[in-house]
Amino acid sequence: MQRFLFPRWVNPLLGIFAVATAAGVVFAGAMGGLITDPVTLNVGYEPTQPVPFSHAIHAGQLKLDCRYCHNTVFDAAHAAVPPTATCINCHSPKGKDGVTALAAIHPTSVKLGPIRESWNLGRSVAWTRVHNLPSFVYFNHAAHVNSGVSCVTCHGRIDQMETVYQAKQLSMAWCISCHREPNEHLRPVNRVTKLDWEWDPNELDVDGNPLGDQAEWAEKHIGESNINPLVNCAVCHR
């Protein structure tokens, strides 16, 4: 059988193919670096809000529970942005008679002007969202906090932030790593919103028993609570 030989004009194409392959490798590496870069993932994103709300004061110094403002977090997929009425509970403006209807904390503060305007006009404050997931990603707050995943796991020490910023990657790889190894991120559900809480094996649970070793507690908690942190694509991409 006669051996097949490629025509000579094919030889220059081999060089072009080699250059294209090398360029593809460089492009893939560059894109991979950009996609996983903290800047691309918005780590540190800290937008200016219409009202300079300090979580360090409210959640930190005053020890307000996260649920006072984000009251749907244990019941719904989304953690509610607090309505103006929640702010007015403490920062009630003075009425025409000079009397405040509710608690009068800084009732004439210039910084709280947008809150008073929102209350008087019945329009929502235009808060800027900090933690943004792509529209094709499904995340359920209630499923996580009711399983014992603390707010601090995804949002960092919010109670120490003067201005809220994105502290964690919130990338797919970051989420999958937690789903694969959830034990260290789990805690008793009644400690989920206590951001400064640390594991203490001698601390008593709701039944009056010591918590014990964290890994052992987590394994028991996962079994009893029927927690199933899947990594299947359909879990988040529905």
CYANA upper distance limits for C-alpha pairs under 8 A (distance plus 0.5 A):
  6 PHE  CA     10 VAL  CA      7.20
  7 PRO  CA     11 ASN  CA      8.41
  9 TRP  CA     13 LEU  CA      8.26
 10 VAL  CA     14 LEU  CA      7.48
 11 ASN  CA     15 GLY  CA      7.91
 12 PRO  CA     16 ILE  CA      7.19
 13 LEU  CA     17 PHE  CA      6.50
 14 LEU  CA     18 ALA  CA      6.65
 15 GLY  CA     19 VAL  CA      6.73
 16 ILE  CA     20 ALA  CA      6.60
 17 PHE  CA     21 THR  CA      6.60
 18 ALA  CA     22 ALA  CA      6.72
 19 VAL  CA     23 ALA  CA      6.59
 20 ALA  CA     24 GLY  CA      6.58
 21 THR  CA     25 VAL  CA      6.80
 22 ALA  CA     26 VAL  CA      6.82
 23 ALA  CA     27 PHE  CA      6.53
 24 GLY  CA     28 ALA  CA      6.51
 25 VAL  CA     29 GLY  CA      6.63
 26 VAL  CA     30 ALA  CA      6.59
 27 PHE  CA     31 MET  CA      6.55
 28 ALA  CA     32 GLY  CA      6.47
 29 GLY  CA     33 GLY  CA      6.66
 30 ALA  CA     34 LEU  CA      6.70
 31 MET  CA     35 ILE  CA      6.48
 32 GLY  CA     36 THR  CA      6.79
 33 GLY  CA     37 ASP  CA      6.37
 34 LEU  CA     40 THR  CA      6.87
 35 ILE  CA     40 THR  CA      6.55
 35 ILE  CA     41 LEU  CA      7.70
 36 THR  CA     40 THR  CA      7.35
 36 THR  CA     41 LEU  CA      7.25
 37 ASP  CA     41 LEU  CA      6.84
 38 PRO  CA     42 ASN  CA      6.63
 38 PRO  CA     43 VAL  CA      5.69
 38 PRO  CA    169 GLN  CA      7.38
 39 VAL  CA     43 VAL  CA      6.44
 39 VAL  CA     44 GLY  CA      8.18
 41 LEU  CA    169 GLN  CA      6.31
 41 LEU  CA    170 LEU  CA      7.90
 41 LEU  CA    171 SER  CA      7.43
 42 ASN  CA    166 GLN  CA      7.32
 42 ASN  CA    169 GLN  CA      7.71
 43 VAL  CA    165 TYR  CA      8.35
 43 VAL  CA    166 GLN  CA      5.77
 43 VAL  CA    167 ALA  CA      6.18
 43 VAL  CA    168 LYS  CA      6.52
 43 VAL  CA    169 GLN  CA      6.27
 44 GLY  CA    165 TYR  CA      6.11
 44 GLY  CA    166 GLN  CA      5.61
 44 GLY  CA    167 ALA  CA      6.39
 45 TYR  CA    130 VAL  CA      7.53
 45 TYR  CA    165 TYR  CA      5.78
 45 TYR  CA    166 GLN  CA      5.82
 46 GLU  CA    130 VAL  CA      7.48
 46 GLU  CA    163 THR  CA      7.48
 46 GLU  CA    164 VAL  CA      6.77
 46 GLU  CA    165 TYR  CA      4.82
 46 GLU  CA    166 GLN  CA      7.31
 47 PRO  CA    128 THR  CA      7.39
 47 PRO  CA    130 VAL  CA      7.42
 47 PRO  CA    165 TYR  CA      7.89
 48 THR  CA     52 PRO  CA      8.31
 48 THR  CA    128 THR  CA      8.08
 49 GLN  CA     53 PHE  CA      8.26
 49 GLN  CA    127 TRP  CA      6.47
 49 GLN  CA    128 THR  CA      6.52
 50 PRO  CA    114 PRO  CA      7.53
 50 PRO  CA    125 VAL  CA      8.00
 50 PRO  CA    126 ALA  CA      7.29
 50 PRO  CA    127 TRP  CA      6.87
 50 PRO  CA    128 THR  CA      8.49
 51 VAL  CA    111 LYS  CA      6.77
 51 VAL  CA    112 LEU  CA      6.88
 51 VAL  CA    114 PRO  CA      7.21
 51 VAL  CA    115 ILE  CA      8.09
 52 PRO  CA    111 LYS  CA      7.39
 52 PRO  CA    163 THR  CA      7.78
 53 PHE  CA    162 GLU  CA      7.92
 53 PHE  CA    163 THR  CA      7.50
 54 SER  CA     58 HIS  CA      6.86
 54 SER  CA    161 MET  CA      7.34
 54 SER  CA    162 GLU  CA      5.05
 54 SER  CA    163 THR  CA      6.48
 54 SER  CA    164 VAL  CA      8.44
 55 HIS  CA     59 ALA  CA      5.63
 55 HIS  CA     60 GLY  CA      6.99
 55 HIS  CA    158 ILE  CA      6.79
 55 HIS  CA    159 ASP  CA      5.79
 55 HIS  CA    160 GLN  CA      7.18
 55 HIS  CA    161 MET  CA      6.14
 55 HIS  CA    162 GLU  CA      6.25
 55 HIS  CA    163 THR  CA      7.57
 55 HIS  CA    164 VAL  CA      7.76
 56 ALA  CA     60 GLY  CA      5.05
 56 ALA  CA     61 GLN  CA      6.94
 56 ALA  CA    158 ILE  CA      7.69
 56 ALA  CA    159 ASP  CA      5.26
 56 ALA  CA    160 GLN  CA      4.95
 56 ALA  CA    161 MET  CA      5.52
 56 ALA  CA    162 GLU  CA      5.73
 57 ILE  CA     61 GLN  CA      5.31
 57 ILE  CA     62 LEU  CA      6.56
 57 ILE  CA    159 ASP  CA      8.14
 57 ILE  CA    162 GLU  CA      8.08
 58 HIS  CA     62 LEU  CA      5.52
 58 HIS  CA     63 LYS  CA      6.84
 58 HIS  CA     64 LEU  CA      6.25
 58 HIS  CA    159 ASP  CA      8.13
 59 ALA  CA     63 LYS  CA      5.18
 59 ALA  CA     64 LEU  CA      5.20
 59 ALA  CA     65 ASP  CA      7.01
 59 ALA  CA     66 CYS  CA      7.59
 59 ALA  CA    158 ILE  CA      8.13
 59 ALA  CA    159 ASP  CA      5.36
 59 ALA  CA    160 GLN  CA      8.46
 60 GLY  CA     64 LEU  CA      7.96
 60 GLY  CA    159 ASP  CA      4.98
 60 GLY  CA    160 GLN  CA      6.59
 64 LEU  CA     68 TYR  CA      7.35
 65 ASP  CA     69 CYS  CA      8.43
 65 ASP  CA    193 THR  CA      7.08
 65 ASP  CA    194 LYS  CA      8.10
 66 CYS  CA     70 HIS  CA      6.46
 66 CYS  CA     71 ASN  CA      8.19
 66 CYS  CA    193 THR  CA      6.59
 67 ARG  CA     71 ASN  CA      4.98
 67 ARG  CA     72 THR  CA      7.87
 67 ARG  CA     73 VAL  CA      7.46
 67 ARG  CA    193 THR  CA      8.30
 69 CYS  CA     80 ALA  CA      8.13
 69 CYS  CA     81 VAL  CA      7.64
 69 CYS  CA     82 PRO  CA      5.50
 69 CYS  CA     86 THR  CA      7.26
 70 HIS  CA     79 ALA  CA      5.96
 70 HIS  CA     80 ALA  CA      5.41
 70 HIS  CA     81 VAL  CA      6.51
 70 HIS  CA     82 PRO  CA      6.47
 71 ASN  CA     79 ALA  CA      7.60
 71 ASN  CA     80 ALA  CA      6.81
 71 ASN  CA     82 PRO  CA      8.27
 72 THR  CA     76 ALA  CA      6.00
 72 THR  CA     78 HIS  CA      7.51
 72 THR  CA     79 ALA  CA      5.96
 72 THR  CA     80 ALA  CA      6.09
 73 VAL  CA     77 ALA  CA      7.63
 73 VAL  CA     78 HIS  CA      6.84
 73 VAL  CA     79 ALA  CA      4.93
 73 VAL  CA     80 ALA  CA      7.36
 73 VAL  CA    141 HIS  CA      6.28
 73 VAL  CA    142 ALA  CA      6.06
 73 VAL  CA    145 VAL  CA      8.13
 74 PHE  CA    141 HIS  CA      7.46
 74 PHE  CA    142 ALA  CA      4.95
 74 PHE  CA    143 ALA  CA      8.31
 74 PHE  CA    145 VAL  CA      6.91
 74 PHE  CA    146 ASN  CA      6.94
 75 ASP  CA    142 ALA  CA      5.82
 76 ALA  CA    140 ASN  CA      7.63
 76 ALA  CA    141 HIS  CA      7.10
 76 ALA  CA    142 ALA  CA      5.86
 77 ALA  CA    139 PHE  CA      7.22
 77 ALA  CA    140 ASN  CA      4.49
 77 ALA  CA    141 HIS  CA      5.34
 77 ALA  CA    142 ALA  CA      6.11
 77 ALA  CA    143 ALA  CA      8.06
 78 HIS  CA    140 ASN  CA      7.06
 78 HIS  CA    141 HIS  CA      6.34
 78 HIS  CA    142 ALA  CA      8.25
 79 ALA  CA    141 HIS  CA      7.09
 82 PRO  CA     86 THR  CA      6.65
 82 PRO  CA     87 CYS  CA      8.22
 83 PRO  CA     87 CYS  CA      7.76
 83 PRO  CA    124 SER  CA      7.47
 83 PRO  CA    125 VAL  CA      8.47
 84 THR  CA     88 ILE  CA      6.73
 84 THR  CA    115 ILE  CA      7.00
 84 THR  CA    118 SER  CA      7.29
 84 THR  CA    119 TRP  CA      6.83
 84 THR  CA    124 SER  CA      7.18
 84 THR  CA    125 VAL  CA      7.56
 85 ALA  CA     89 ASN  CA      6.87
 85 ALA  CA    119 TRP  CA      7.80
 86 THR  CA     90 CYS  CA      8.23
 87 CYS  CA     91 HIS  CA      6.43
 87 CYS  CA     92 SER  CA      8.32
 87 CYS  CA    115 ILE  CA      7.97
 88 ILE  CA     92 SER  CA      5.09
 88 ILE  CA     93 PRO  CA      8.08
 88 ILE  CA    102 LEU  CA      7.88
 88 ILE  CA    103 ALA  CA      8.32
 88 ILE  CA    115 ILE  CA      8.29
 88 ILE  CA    119 TRP  CA      8.28
 89 ASN  CA    102 LEU  CA      6.46
 89 ASN  CA    103 ALA  CA      6.65
 90 CYS  CA    102 LEU  CA      7.23
 90 CYS  CA    103 ALA  CA      5.14
 90 CYS  CA    104 ALA  CA      6.78
 90 CYS  CA    105 ILE  CA      6.38
 91 HIS  CA    102 LEU  CA      8.12
 91 HIS  CA    103 ALA  CA      6.57
 91 HIS  CA    104 ALA  CA      5.95
 91 HIS  CA    105 ILE  CA      5.45
 91 HIS  CA    106 HIS  CA      6.78
 91 HIS  CA    107 PRO  CA      6.21
 92 SER  CA    100 THR  CA      6.30
 92 SER  CA    101 ALA  CA      6.83
 92 SER  CA    102 LEU  CA      5.88
 92 SER  CA    103 ALA  CA      6.23
 92 SER  CA    104 ALA  CA      5.80
 92 SER  CA    105 ILE  CA      7.65
 92 SER  CA    107 PRO  CA      6.49
 92 SER  CA    116 ARG  CA      8.37
 93 PRO  CA    100 THR  CA      6.17
 93 PRO  CA    101 ALA  CA      8.09
 93 PRO  CA    104 ALA  CA      7.43
 93 PRO  CA    107 PRO  CA      5.32
 93 PRO  CA    108 THR  CA      7.50
 93 PRO  CA    116 ARG  CA      6.87
 94 LYS  CA     98 GLY  CA      5.60
 94 LYS  CA     99 VAL  CA      5.53
 94 LYS  CA    100 THR  CA      4.80
 94 LYS  CA    101 ALA  CA      7.77
 94 LYS  CA    104 ALA  CA      8.40
 94 LYS  CA    107 PRO  CA      7.03
 94 LYS  CA    108 THR  CA      8.50
 95 GLY  CA     99 VAL  CA      5.92
 95 GLY  CA    100 THR  CA      6.38
 95 GLY  CA    101 ALA  CA      7.91
100 THR  CA    104 ALA  CA      6.55
100 THR  CA    107 PRO  CA      8.44
107 PRO  CA    112 LEU  CA      8.46
108 THR  CA    112 LEU  CA      8.07
108 THR  CA    113 GLY  CA      8.29
109 SER  CA    113 GLY  CA      7.19
112 LEU  CA    116 ARG  CA      7.10
113 GLY  CA    117 GLU  CA      6.65
114 PRO  CA    118 SER  CA      6.44
114 PRO  CA    125 VAL  CA      7.50
115 ILE  CA    119 TRP  CA      6.70
115 ILE  CA    125 VAL  CA      7.41
116 ARG  CA    120 ASN  CA      6.62
117 GLU  CA    121 LEU  CA      6.48
118 SER  CA    122 GLY  CA      6.05
118 SER  CA    123 ARG  CA      5.43
118 SER  CA    124 SER  CA      6.31
118 SER  CA    125 VAL  CA      6.53
119 TRP  CA    123 ARG  CA      7.45
130 VAL  CA    164 VAL  CA      7.93
130 VAL  CA    165 TYR  CA      6.98
130 VAL  CA    166 GLN  CA      6.98
131 HIS  CA    166 GLN  CA      6.72
133 LEU  CA    137 VAL  CA      6.91
133 LEU  CA    170 LEU  CA      8.19
136 PHE  CA    237 HIS  CA      6.52
136 PHE  CA    238 ARG  CA      8.01
137 VAL  CA    236 CYS  CA      5.87
137 VAL  CA    237 HIS  CA      5.87
137 VAL  CA    238 ARG  CA      8.10
138 TYR  CA    235 VAL  CA      8.18
138 TYR  CA    236 CYS  CA      5.19
138 TYR  CA    237 HIS  CA      6.67
138 TYR  CA    238 ARG  CA      7.41
139 PHE  CA    236 CYS  CA      7.02
140 ASN  CA    144 HIS  CA      7.22
141 HIS  CA    145 VAL  CA      6.75
142 ALA  CA    146 ASN  CA      6.30
143 ALA  CA    147 SER  CA      6.75
144 HIS  CA    148 GLY  CA      7.08
144 HIS  CA    149 VAL  CA      5.85
144 HIS  CA    150 SER  CA      8.48
145 VAL  CA    149 VAL  CA      5.35
145 VAL  CA    150 SER  CA      6.56
145 VAL  CA    151 CYS  CA      7.89
145 VAL  CA    189 VAL  CA      7.41
145 VAL  CA    192 VAL  CA      7.01
146 ASN  CA    189 VAL  CA      6.66
147 SER  CA    186 LEU  CA      8.00
147 SER  CA    189 VAL  CA      7.29
147 SER  CA    225 SER  CA      7.77
147 SER  CA    227 ILE  CA      7.25
148 GLY  CA    185 HIS  CA      8.40
148 GLY  CA    186 LEU  CA      5.48
148 GLY  CA    187 ARG  CA      5.47
148 GLY  CA    188 PRO  CA      6.08
148 GLY  CA    189 VAL  CA      5.12
148 GLY  CA    191 ARG  CA      8.45
148 GLY  CA    192 VAL  CA      6.61
149 VAL  CA    153 THR  CA      7.28
149 VAL  CA    185 HIS  CA      6.50
149 VAL  CA    186 LEU  CA      5.62
149 VAL  CA    187 ARG  CA      7.05
149 VAL  CA    189 VAL  CA      8.18
149 VAL  CA    192 VAL  CA      6.85
150 SER  CA    154 CYS  CA      8.19
150 SER  CA    185 HIS  CA      7.95
150 SER  CA    186 LEU  CA      7.75
150 SER  CA    187 ARG  CA      7.70
150 SER  CA    191 ARG  CA      7.98
150 SER  CA    192 VAL  CA      4.68
150 SER  CA    193 THR  CA      6.66
150 SER  CA    194 LYS  CA      8.39
150 SER  CA    195 LEU  CA      7.89
151 CYS  CA    155 HIS  CA      6.40
151 CYS  CA    156 GLY  CA      7.82
151 CYS  CA    192 VAL  CA      6.91
151 CYS  CA    193 THR  CA      6.60
151 CYS  CA    195 LEU  CA      7.56
152 VAL  CA    156 GLY  CA      4.83
152 VAL  CA    157 ARG  CA      6.17
152 VAL  CA    158 ILE  CA      7.67
152 VAL  CA    193 THR  CA      8.43
152 VAL  CA    195 LEU  CA      6.24
153 THR  CA    185 HIS  CA      7.26
154 CYS  CA    167 ALA  CA      8.26
154 CYS  CA    168 LYS  CA      6.65
154 CYS  CA    170 LEU  CA      7.82
155 HIS  CA    166 GLN  CA      7.20
155 HIS  CA    167 ALA  CA      6.46
155 HIS  CA    168 LYS  CA      6.96
156 GLY  CA    167 ALA  CA      6.14
156 GLY  CA    168 LYS  CA      7.47
157 ARG  CA    161 MET  CA      7.49
157 ARG  CA    195 LEU  CA      6.97
157 ARG  CA    196 ASP  CA      8.22
158 ILE  CA    164 VAL  CA      7.16
158 ILE  CA    195 LEU  CA      8.29
159 ASP  CA    195 LEU  CA      7.56
161 MET  CA    165 TYR  CA      8.25
169 GLN  CA    174 TRP  CA      7.16
170 LEU  CA    174 TRP  CA      6.60
170 LEU  CA    175 CYS  CA      7.08
171 SER  CA    175 CYS  CA      6.78
172 MET  CA    176 ILE  CA      6.60
173 ALA  CA    177 SER  CA      6.61
174 TRP  CA    178 CYS  CA      7.16
175 CYS  CA    179 HIS  CA      6.85
176 ILE  CA    180 ARG  CA      6.58
176 ILE  CA    231 VAL  CA      6.64
177 SER  CA    181 GLU  CA      6.67
178 CYS  CA    182 PRO  CA      5.51
178 CYS  CA    185 HIS  CA      8.02
179 HIS  CA    229 PRO  CA      5.50
179 HIS  CA    230 LEU  CA      6.92
179 HIS  CA    231 VAL  CA      6.97
180 ARG  CA    229 PRO  CA      7.72
180 ARG  CA    230 LEU  CA      8.30
180 ARG  CA    231 VAL  CA      7.77
182 PRO  CA    186 LEU  CA      7.06
182 PRO  CA    229 PRO  CA      8.11
183 ASN  CA    214 GLN  CA      8.26
183 ASN  CA    215 ALA  CA      6.62
183 ASN  CA    218 ALA  CA      5.73
183 ASN  CA    219 GLU  CA      7.52
184 GLU  CA    214 GLN  CA      7.87
184 GLU  CA    215 ALA  CA      7.55
184 GLU  CA    218 ALA  CA      8.16
186 LEU  CA    218 ALA  CA      6.88
187 ARG  CA    191 ARG  CA      7.13
187 ARG  CA    192 VAL  CA      7.26
187 ARG  CA    199 TRP  CA      8.41
187 ARG  CA    218 ALA  CA      8.01
188 PRO  CA    192 VAL  CA      7.27
188 PRO  CA    205 ASP  CA      8.07
191 ARG  CA    195 LEU  CA      8.49
191 ARG  CA    197 TRP  CA      7.56
199 TRP  CA    214 GLN  CA      7.71
200 ASP  CA    211 LEU  CA      7.68
200 ASP  CA    212 GLY  CA      8.10
201 PRO  CA    210 PRO  CA      6.72
201 PRO  CA    211 LEU  CA      5.40
201 PRO  CA    212 GLY  CA      4.52
201 PRO  CA    213 ASP  CA      6.28
201 PRO  CA    214 GLN  CA      7.74
202 ASN  CA    210 PRO  CA      5.51
202 ASN  CA    211 LEU  CA      6.61
202 ASN  CA    212 GLY  CA      6.81
203 GLU  CA    209 ASN  CA      8.42
203 GLU  CA    210 PRO  CA      5.81
203 GLU  CA    211 LEU  CA      6.26
203 GLU  CA    212 GLY  CA      8.45
204 LEU  CA    208 GLY  CA      5.55
204 LEU  CA    209 ASN  CA      5.45
204 LEU  CA    210 PRO  CA      4.82
204 LEU  CA    211 LEU  CA      6.32
205 ASP  CA    209 ASN  CA      5.90
205 ASP  CA    210 PRO  CA      6.65
205 ASP  CA    211 LEU  CA      6.47
211 LEU  CA    217 TRP  CA      7.29
212 GLY  CA    216 GLU  CA      8.11
212 GLY  CA    217 TRP  CA      7.27
213 ASP  CA    217 TRP  CA      6.55
214 GLN  CA    218 ALA  CA      6.48
215 ALA  CA    219 GLU  CA      6.77
216 GLU  CA    220 LYS  CA      6.79
217 TRP  CA    221 HIS  CA      6.44
218 ALA  CA    222 ILE  CA      6.50
219 GLU  CA    223 GLY  CA      6.85
220 LYS  CA    224 GLU  CA      6.60
221 HIS  CA    225 SER  CA      6.26
222 ILE  CA    226 ASN  CA      6.25
222 ILE  CA    227 ILE  CA      5.43
222 ILE  CA    228 ASN  CA      8.04
223 GLY  CA    227 ILE  CA      7.25
230 LEU  CA    235 VAL  CA      7.35
231 VAL  CA    235 VAL  CA      7.47
233 CYS  CA    237 HIS  CA      6.36
234 ALA  CA    238 ARG  CA      5.91
